[in-house]
Amino acid sequence: MAHNPLAPEWLSSPADANTLADGLWPASAQRSDAGTITIGGVSAPELAAQFGTPLYVIDETDARSRAAGLRAAFDTEFARIGTTVRVYYAAKAFLSTEVARWMVDAGLNIDVCSGGELAVALAAGVEPGRIGFHGNNKSRTEIDDATRVGVGTIIIDSPIEIDRVAEAAGRHGVVQNVRLRVNSGVHAHTHEFLATSHEDQKFGVVFEDAPALVAAIRARPSLNFLGLHCHIGSQIFGVDGFAESASRLLSLHAELLTSGPVPELNLGGGFGIAYTSADDPSPIADLAAGLADIVAAECARRDIPLPVIAIEPGRVIVGPAGVTLYEVGTIKPVQIGEHTRLYVSIDGGMSDNARPALYGAEFSVRLADRVSHAAPALVRIAGKHCESGDIVVDADYLPGDVAPGDLVMVPATGAYCWSLASNYNYVGRPPVVAVAGGAARVIVRGETIEDLLARDVGVSTGSTSGLRSTNEMKETTR
């Protein structure tokens, strides 16, 4: 089939629009003999019937396996060069008490960025000493709570935080471990909003200011300086950026060693995943080996001891393990010159996946409740919100007979979808379901209209909207 000029250059019309592309889907994803997509042994129609749509679905076994596999790969490679590695799960990607427990079970620590994330981790039973606390504007209350409960590490993000953390630790009679976040001047080749190591940005401190700030930290008896921290961006597919950043960080690390111990070095996270067939992320084993070789070479070149290395993956663990299930509402062919784009509107949108609107992120889509041999049609998956930019999948191919009532599934939505979800247009956030071994269970309850009204103080006590939920309406119209 000739290339549709309305499609991006990287997107080709598939021979079979039912095929699940390698690398995009949870490990258990497959088409059943009936033609339905199953995740963790549970079919899309079963999930929709039991929990409704939109619905976030996480393959529990896959998420656990990715966490354990990443930990094993980095342990092996850094043991090879003679040091150890601390792996922190970046909770901002997706956090619930269940997921926090999965990560701890796999041997990971937890990285949080707010008092709310800290509360979830603690509610999950995570030992405070296994938690790292990030953030460019940690409130005094958050800092006080973190030092009081015994958070393992607080990342200092600005000079003012040195005094704030030292004072809070002193009040509680503890010596607080801290890292200093610095900007290495290296940034990943990603969207501008995702590149978080530019010098002119809100995170971290200027590289050249670090020695004086470390001296200030060391001068506080209630603080213990562990080392430097840097984060060079997100959706990184190779090791080149990490190599340059590590080289610069270890130069500063070596300088700091002349005036005191620097036991650790945190290289951050940002390992990328595939969202479309055009994406080609580096395998975790290759990243682990590459980073270990870089650290070993740079330390040898400077004749300094190998520090303990810390990393903070999130997306690469939970992203591919998650999918989102939707029901098609309307179909609208739009003729542009001699070519057609089919707008497929779903019952969710930017309220459950803000990434396309925020970053221009690309996603893929497949029919989930059947197969079809109709010719592939170029589609754009549109949300139900009152924004022209409410697009979940900008461009992909579905069978041309896609119709209202069909179920469609978007892969690689485990990270930064639920965590960025909103109530725009007063739409409730969907539930999150974990699947494993042919069974499904809710791990985060979805929001009802009553939940949304409950926060409005103008609603009379005991009054109800009298409206049925979307899922209740669907049950009566099927």
C-alpha positions in Angstrom: 0.0 0.0 0.0 1.3 3.5 -0.9 2.4 5.7 1.9 -0.4 8.0 3.1 1.1 11.5 3.0 -1.0 12.4 6.1 1.0 9.9 8.1 4.4 10.7 9.6 7.4 9.4 7.5 8.3 6.8 10.1 4.8 5.2 10.1 4.2 2.6 7.3 0.9 1.0 6.6 1.1 -2.5 8.1 0.4 -5.7 6.2 -1.8 -6.7 9.2 -3.3 -4.0 11.4 -4.0 -6.6 14.1 -0.4 -7.5 14.9 1.0 -6.5 18.2 4.4 -4.9 17.6 7.4 -6.4 19.5 8.7 -4.3 22.4 5.6 -2.1 22.9 3.4 -4.4 24.9 3.5 -6.1 28.3 5.3 -9.5 28.2 2.0 -11.4 28.6 0.1 -9.6 25.8 -1.2 -11.7 23.0 -4.2 -12.3 20.8 -6.4 -15.2 21.9 -7.9 -17.7 19.5 -11.0 -15.5 19.7 -9.0 -12.5 18.4 -9.1 -10.6 21.7 -6.0 -9.0 23.3 -5.3 -10.6 26.6 -3.0 -9.2 29.3 -2.0 -11.5 32.2 -4.4 -14.1 30.9 -7.4 -11.7 31.1 -9.1 -10.6 27.8 -10.0 -7.0 27.0 -13.7 -7.8 26.8 -13.6 -9.4 30.3 -11.8 -6.4 31.7 -14.2 -3.9 30.1 -17.2 -5.9 31.4 -15.9 -6.2 34.9 -14.3 -2.7 35.4 -15.6 -0.5 32.6 -13.6 1.8 30.4 -11.4 3.8 30.3 -9.2 1.4 32.3 -5.6 1.4 33.2 -4.3 -2.2 33.2 -0.9 -3.3 34.6 0.7 -6.6 34.0 1.9 -7.3 37.6 4.2 -10.1 36.6 5.8 -8.0 33.9 6.3 -5.0 36.2 7.9 -7.2 38.9 10.1 -9.0 36.4 11.3 -5.7 34.9 12.2 -4.4 38.3 14.0 -7.5 39.3 15.7 -7.9 35.9 17.0 -4.3 36.0 18.3 -4.7 39.6 20.1 -8.0 38.6 21.6 -6.5 35.5 23.1 -3.5 37.3 24.2 -5.6 40.3 26.1 -7.9 38.0 27.8 -5.2 35.9 28.8 -3.0 38.8 30.1 -6.0 40.8 32.2 -6.8 37.7 34.0 -3.4 38.1 34.3 -3.7 41.9 31.5 -1.6 43.4 27.8 -1.8 44.2 24.7 0.0 43.0 21.6 1.3 44.7 18.5 1.3 42.5 15.7 3.7 43.4 12.3 3.3 41.7 11.2 6.8 40.5 7.7 6.9 42.0 6.6 9.8 39.9 6.2 7.4 37.0 3.4 5.6 38.8 2.9 5.1 42.5 0.4 3.1 44.5 0.9 1.1 47.7 0.8 -2.1 45.6 3.4 -0.9 43.1 5.6 0.3 45.9 5.5 -3.2 47.5 6.3 -4.8 44.2 9.4 -2.6 43.8 10.6 -3.3 47.4 10.0 -7.0 46.8 12.4 -6.7 43.8 15.1 -5.1 45.9 14.6 -1.5 44.9 14.4 1.6 47.0 11.8 4.3 46.4 12.4 7.8 45.2 9.6 10.3 46.1 9.1 14.0 45.2 6.3 15.2 47.5 4.7 14.7 50.9 1.9 12.8 49.2 4.3 10.4 47.5 6.1 9.9 50.8 2.8 9.2 52.5 1.9 6.5 49.9 5.4 4.9 50.3 5.0 4.8 54.1 1.5 3.5 53.8 2.9 0.6 51.7 5.2 -0.3 54.5 8.4 0.9 52.8 11.1 1.3 55.4 11.9 5.1 55.6 15.6 4.4 55.3 14.9 3.1 51.7 13.3 6.3 50.6 15.0 9.2 48.8 13.3 12.6 48.7 13.6 14.9 45.7 12.0 18.2 44.7 13.0 21.7 43.8 10.6 23.3 46.4 10.2 20.9 49.3 8.1 22.7 51.8 9.3 23.1 55.4 6.6 20.7 56.5 7.7 18.1 54.0 11.3 18.5 55.1 10.3 18.3 58.7 8.3 15.1 58.1 11.0 13.5 56.1 13.7 14.0 58.8 11.2 13.0 61.6 10.2 9.7 60.0 13.8 8.8 59.0 13.9 9.2 55.3 17.2 7.7 54.0 18.3 10.5 51.8 17.2 14.0 51.0 18.4 15.6 47.8 19.5 19.2 48.3 18.2 21.1 45.3 19.1 24.7 46.2 21.4 26.6 48.7 18.4 27.5 50.9 17.6 23.9 51.5 20.9 23.3 53.3 19.8 25.4 56.2 16.2 24.1 56.1 17.2 20.4 56.2 19.9 21.0 58.8 17.5 22.8 61.0 14.8 20.1 60.7 17.3 17.3 61.4 18.7 19.2 64.4 15.1 19.6 65.8 14.6 15.8 65.6 18.1 14.9 66.9 19.2 13.1 63.8 22.0 13.3 61.3 20.3 13.4 57.9 22.0 11.9 54.8 21.9 14.3 51.8 23.0 14.5 48.2 23.5 17.6 46.2 21.8 17.9 42.8 24.1 19.6 40.3 23.6 20.4 36.6 26.3 18.8 34.6 25.5 20.9 31.5 24.6 17.7 29.6 21.1 17.2 28.4 19.4 14.3 26.6 18.2 14.7 23.0 14.6 14.8 23.9 11.7 17.3 24.0 12.7 20.5 25.6 10.3 20.1 28.5 11.9 16.7 29.3 15.5 17.8 29.2 16.2 18.5 32.9 19.9 19.3 33.0 20.1 22.6 31.1 21.9 25.2 33.2 19.0 27.6 32.9 16.3 25.5 34.5 14.6 25.0 37.9 16.4 21.9 39.1 19.7 21.6 40.8 22.6 24.0 41.3 25.3 25.4 39.0 28.2 23.0 38.6 30.7 25.6 39.6 28.9 26.4 42.9 29.0 22.9 44.1 32.3 22.9 46.0 31.2 25.8 48.2 27.8 24.3 48.8 29.3 20.9 49.7 31.6 22.7 52.2 28.4 24.4 53.7 26.8 21.0 54.0 29.8 19.4 55.7 29.9 22.3 58.1 26.4 21.4 59.5 26.7 18.7 62.2 23.2 17.5 61.5 23.9 16.7 57.8 26.0 13.9 56.3 27.1 14.4 52.7 26.7 11.3 50.6 27.6 12.6 47.2 26.4 14.3 44.0 23.2 13.7 42.0 22.5 14.6 38.4 19.6 13.9 36.0 20.2 14.5 32.3 16.7 14.0 30.9 14.1 11.4 29.9 13.5 8.9 27.2 17.2 8.3 26.7 18.1 5.5 24.3 21.9 5.3 24.6 24.8 5.8 27.0 26.6 8.7 25.3 24.8 11.4 27.4 25.5 9.4 30.5 29.1 9.0 29.6 29.7 12.7 29.2 27.7 13.6 32.3 29.5 10.9 34.4 32.9 12.2 33.2 32.0 15.7 34.4 30.5 14.5 37.7 33.5 12.4 38.5 35.8 15.3 37.9 33.9 17.2 40.5 33.6 14.1 42.7 37.5 13.8 42.6 37.8 17.4 43.6 35.5 17.0 46.6 37.4 13.9 47.7 40.4 16.1 48.6 38.4 17.7 51.5 36.3 14.8 52.7 34.6 11.5 51.9 32.2 11.2 49.0 30.9 7.6 49.2 28.3 7.7 46.5 27.4 9.1 43.0 23.8 9.2 41.8 23.6 9.2 38.0 19.8 9.7 37.9 17.4 7.9 35.5 15.7 8.6 32.2 16.1 5.2 30.5 13.8 5.2 27.5 11.1 2.8 26.3 9.4 2.1 22.9 6.1 3.8 22.3 5.9 3.2 18.6 7.6 0.8 16.1 10.0 3.6 15.3 11.5 3.6 18.8 14.6 1.6 19.5 15.7 1.9 23.1 18.8 0.3 24.4 18.4 -3.0 26.3 18.8 -2.7 30.0 21.7 -5.2 30.0 23.6 -3.0 27.5 22.9 0.2 29.5 24.1 -1.5 32.7 27.3 -2.7 31.1 27.9 0.6 29.4 27.4 2.7 32.5 29.7 0.4 34.5 32.4 0.6 31.9 32.2 4.4 31.9 32.4 4.7 35.7 35.3 2.3 35.9 37.3 4.1 33.2 36.7 7.6 34.5 37.7 6.6 38.1 40.8 4.8 36.8 41.7 7.8 34.8 41.5 10.0 37.9 43.0 7.4 40.2 40.1 7.6 42.6 38.2 4.9 44.4 35.0 3.6 42.8 32.0 5.1 44.6 28.7 3.4 45.3 26.5 4.2 42.3 22.8 5.1 42.5 20.3 5.2 39.7 16.6 6.1 39.5 14.7 4.3 36.8 10.9 4.6 36.6 9.4 4.6 33.2 11.5 1.7 32.0 10.1 -0.5 34.7 6.4 0.3 34.8 5.8 1.9 31.4 5.8 -1.1 29.1 3.9 -3.1 31.8 0.8 -0.9 31.4 -1.9 -0.4 28.8 -5.1 1.6 28.7 -8.4 0.2 27.4 -11.0 2.4 25.8 -14.3 2.1 24.1 -14.9 3.7 20.7 -17.7 6.3 20.6 -17.8 8.0 17.3 -16.0 7.6 13.9 -15.4 10.6 11.6 -13.6 10.4 8.3 -11.9 13.7 7.4 -11.0 14.2 3.7 -7.8 16.2 3.1 -7.2 16.5 -0.6 -7.2 13.0 -2.0 -6.5 11.4 1.3 -8.5 10.5 4.4 -7.8 10.5 8.0 -10.2 8.6 10.3 -10.9 10.3 13.6 -11.7 7.6 16.2 -13.1 9.2 19.4 -12.8 7.3 22.6 -14.3 7.6 26.1 -11.1 8.9 27.7 -8.5 11.4 26.5 -6.1 14.0 27.9 -7.6 13.5 31.4 -6.1 10.0 31.5 -3.1 10.5 29.2 -1.8 14.1 29.1 1.6 13.2 27.5 0.6 13.9 23.9 -0.8 17.3 24.8 2.1 18.1 27.1 5.0 16.8 25.1 3.8 15.8 21.6 4.3 12.2 22.8 3.6 9.4 20.3 1.6 6.3 21.1 0.3 3.3 19.2 -3.2 1.6 19.2 -4.8 -1.7 18.3 -8.3 -3.2 18.2 -8.7 -5.1 21.5 -11.9 -7.1 21.2 -11.6 -8.6 17.7 -9.5 -9.1 14.6 -10.4 -7.7 11.3 -9.2 -8.3 7.8 -10.4 -4.9 6.5 -7.8 -2.8 4.8 -5.7 -0.7 7.2 -6.9 2.9 7.7 -4.9 5.8 9.0 -6.5 6.8 12.3 -6.1 9.5 14.9 -7.4 8.5 18.3 -9.2 11.5 19.8 -10.3 12.1 23.4 -13.7 13.4 24.5 -12.5 16.7 26.0 -13.2 20.2 24.8 -9.7 20.8 23.4 -8.6 20.4 19.8 -5.3 19.1 21.2 -7.0 16.3 23.1 -5.3 13.5 21.0 -4.2 10.2 22.5 -2.7 8.6 19.4 -1.7 11.1 16.7 -1.2 8.5 13.9 -1.5 4.8 13.6 -3.3 2.2 11.5 -6.4 0.2 12.5 -8.6 -2.0 10.3 -10.9 0.3 8.3 -14.1 -1.2 9.7 -13.3 0.1 13.2 -16.7 1.1 14.6 -18.5 2.5 17.6 -18.6 0.0 20.5 -15.2 -1.5 19.6 -12.6 -1.7 22.3 -9.1 -0.3 21.5 -6.0 -0.6 23.6 -3.0 1.8 23.8 0.2 0.1 25.0 3.1 1.6 27.0 0.9 3.7 29.3 2.1 2.4 32.6 4.3 5.5 33.3 3.2 9.2 33.5 -0.4 8.6 32.5 -2.2 7.8 35.7 0.3 10.0 37.6 -0.6 13.0 35.4 -4.3 12.3 35.2 -6.8 15.1 35.9 -10.5 15.8 36.3 -10.7 18.1 33.3 -14.3 18.5 32.2 -15.3 16.9 35.5 -14.3 13.4 34.2 -13.4 10.9 36.9 -9.9 9.4 36.8 -10.1 5.7 35.7 -9.4 2.8 38.0 -6.1 0.9 37.9 -6.3 -2.9 37.6 -3.5 -5.4 38.1 -3.6 -8.6 36.1 -1.7 -11.8 36.7 -2.3 -15.5 36.3 -5.7 -15.0 34.6 -7.1 -12.8 37.4 -7.6 -9.1 37.7 -8.0 -6.9 40.8 -8.4 -3.2 41.4 -5.3 -1.6 43.0 -6.5 2.0 42.6 -10.2 2.7 42.7 -11.7 4.8 39.9 -13.5 8.1 40.7 -17.3 8.4 40.5 -19.4 11.5 40.0 -20.2 11.4 43.7 -16.4 11.5 44.4 -16.1 14.6 42.3 -19.1 16.3 43.9 -17.9 15.4 47.4 -15.2 18.1 47.3 -17.6 20.9 46.2 -18.7 22.6 49.4 -21.7 24.1 47.6 -23.3 20.6 47.2 -26.0 20.1 49.8 -25.4 17.4 52.4 -26.9 14.2 51.3 -27.8 15.4 47.8 -26.9 13.4 44.7 -26.6 14.3 41.1 -29.2 11.8 40.0 -27.0 11.0 37.1 -25.7 7.6 36.2 -22.0 7.0 35.8 -20.6 6.3 32.4 -20.2 2.6 33.1 -23.8 2.3 34.5 -25.1 3.9 31.3 -23.0 1.5 29.2 -24.6 -1.5 31.0 -28.1 -0.3 30.0 -27.3 0.3 26.4 -25.3 -2.8 25.5 
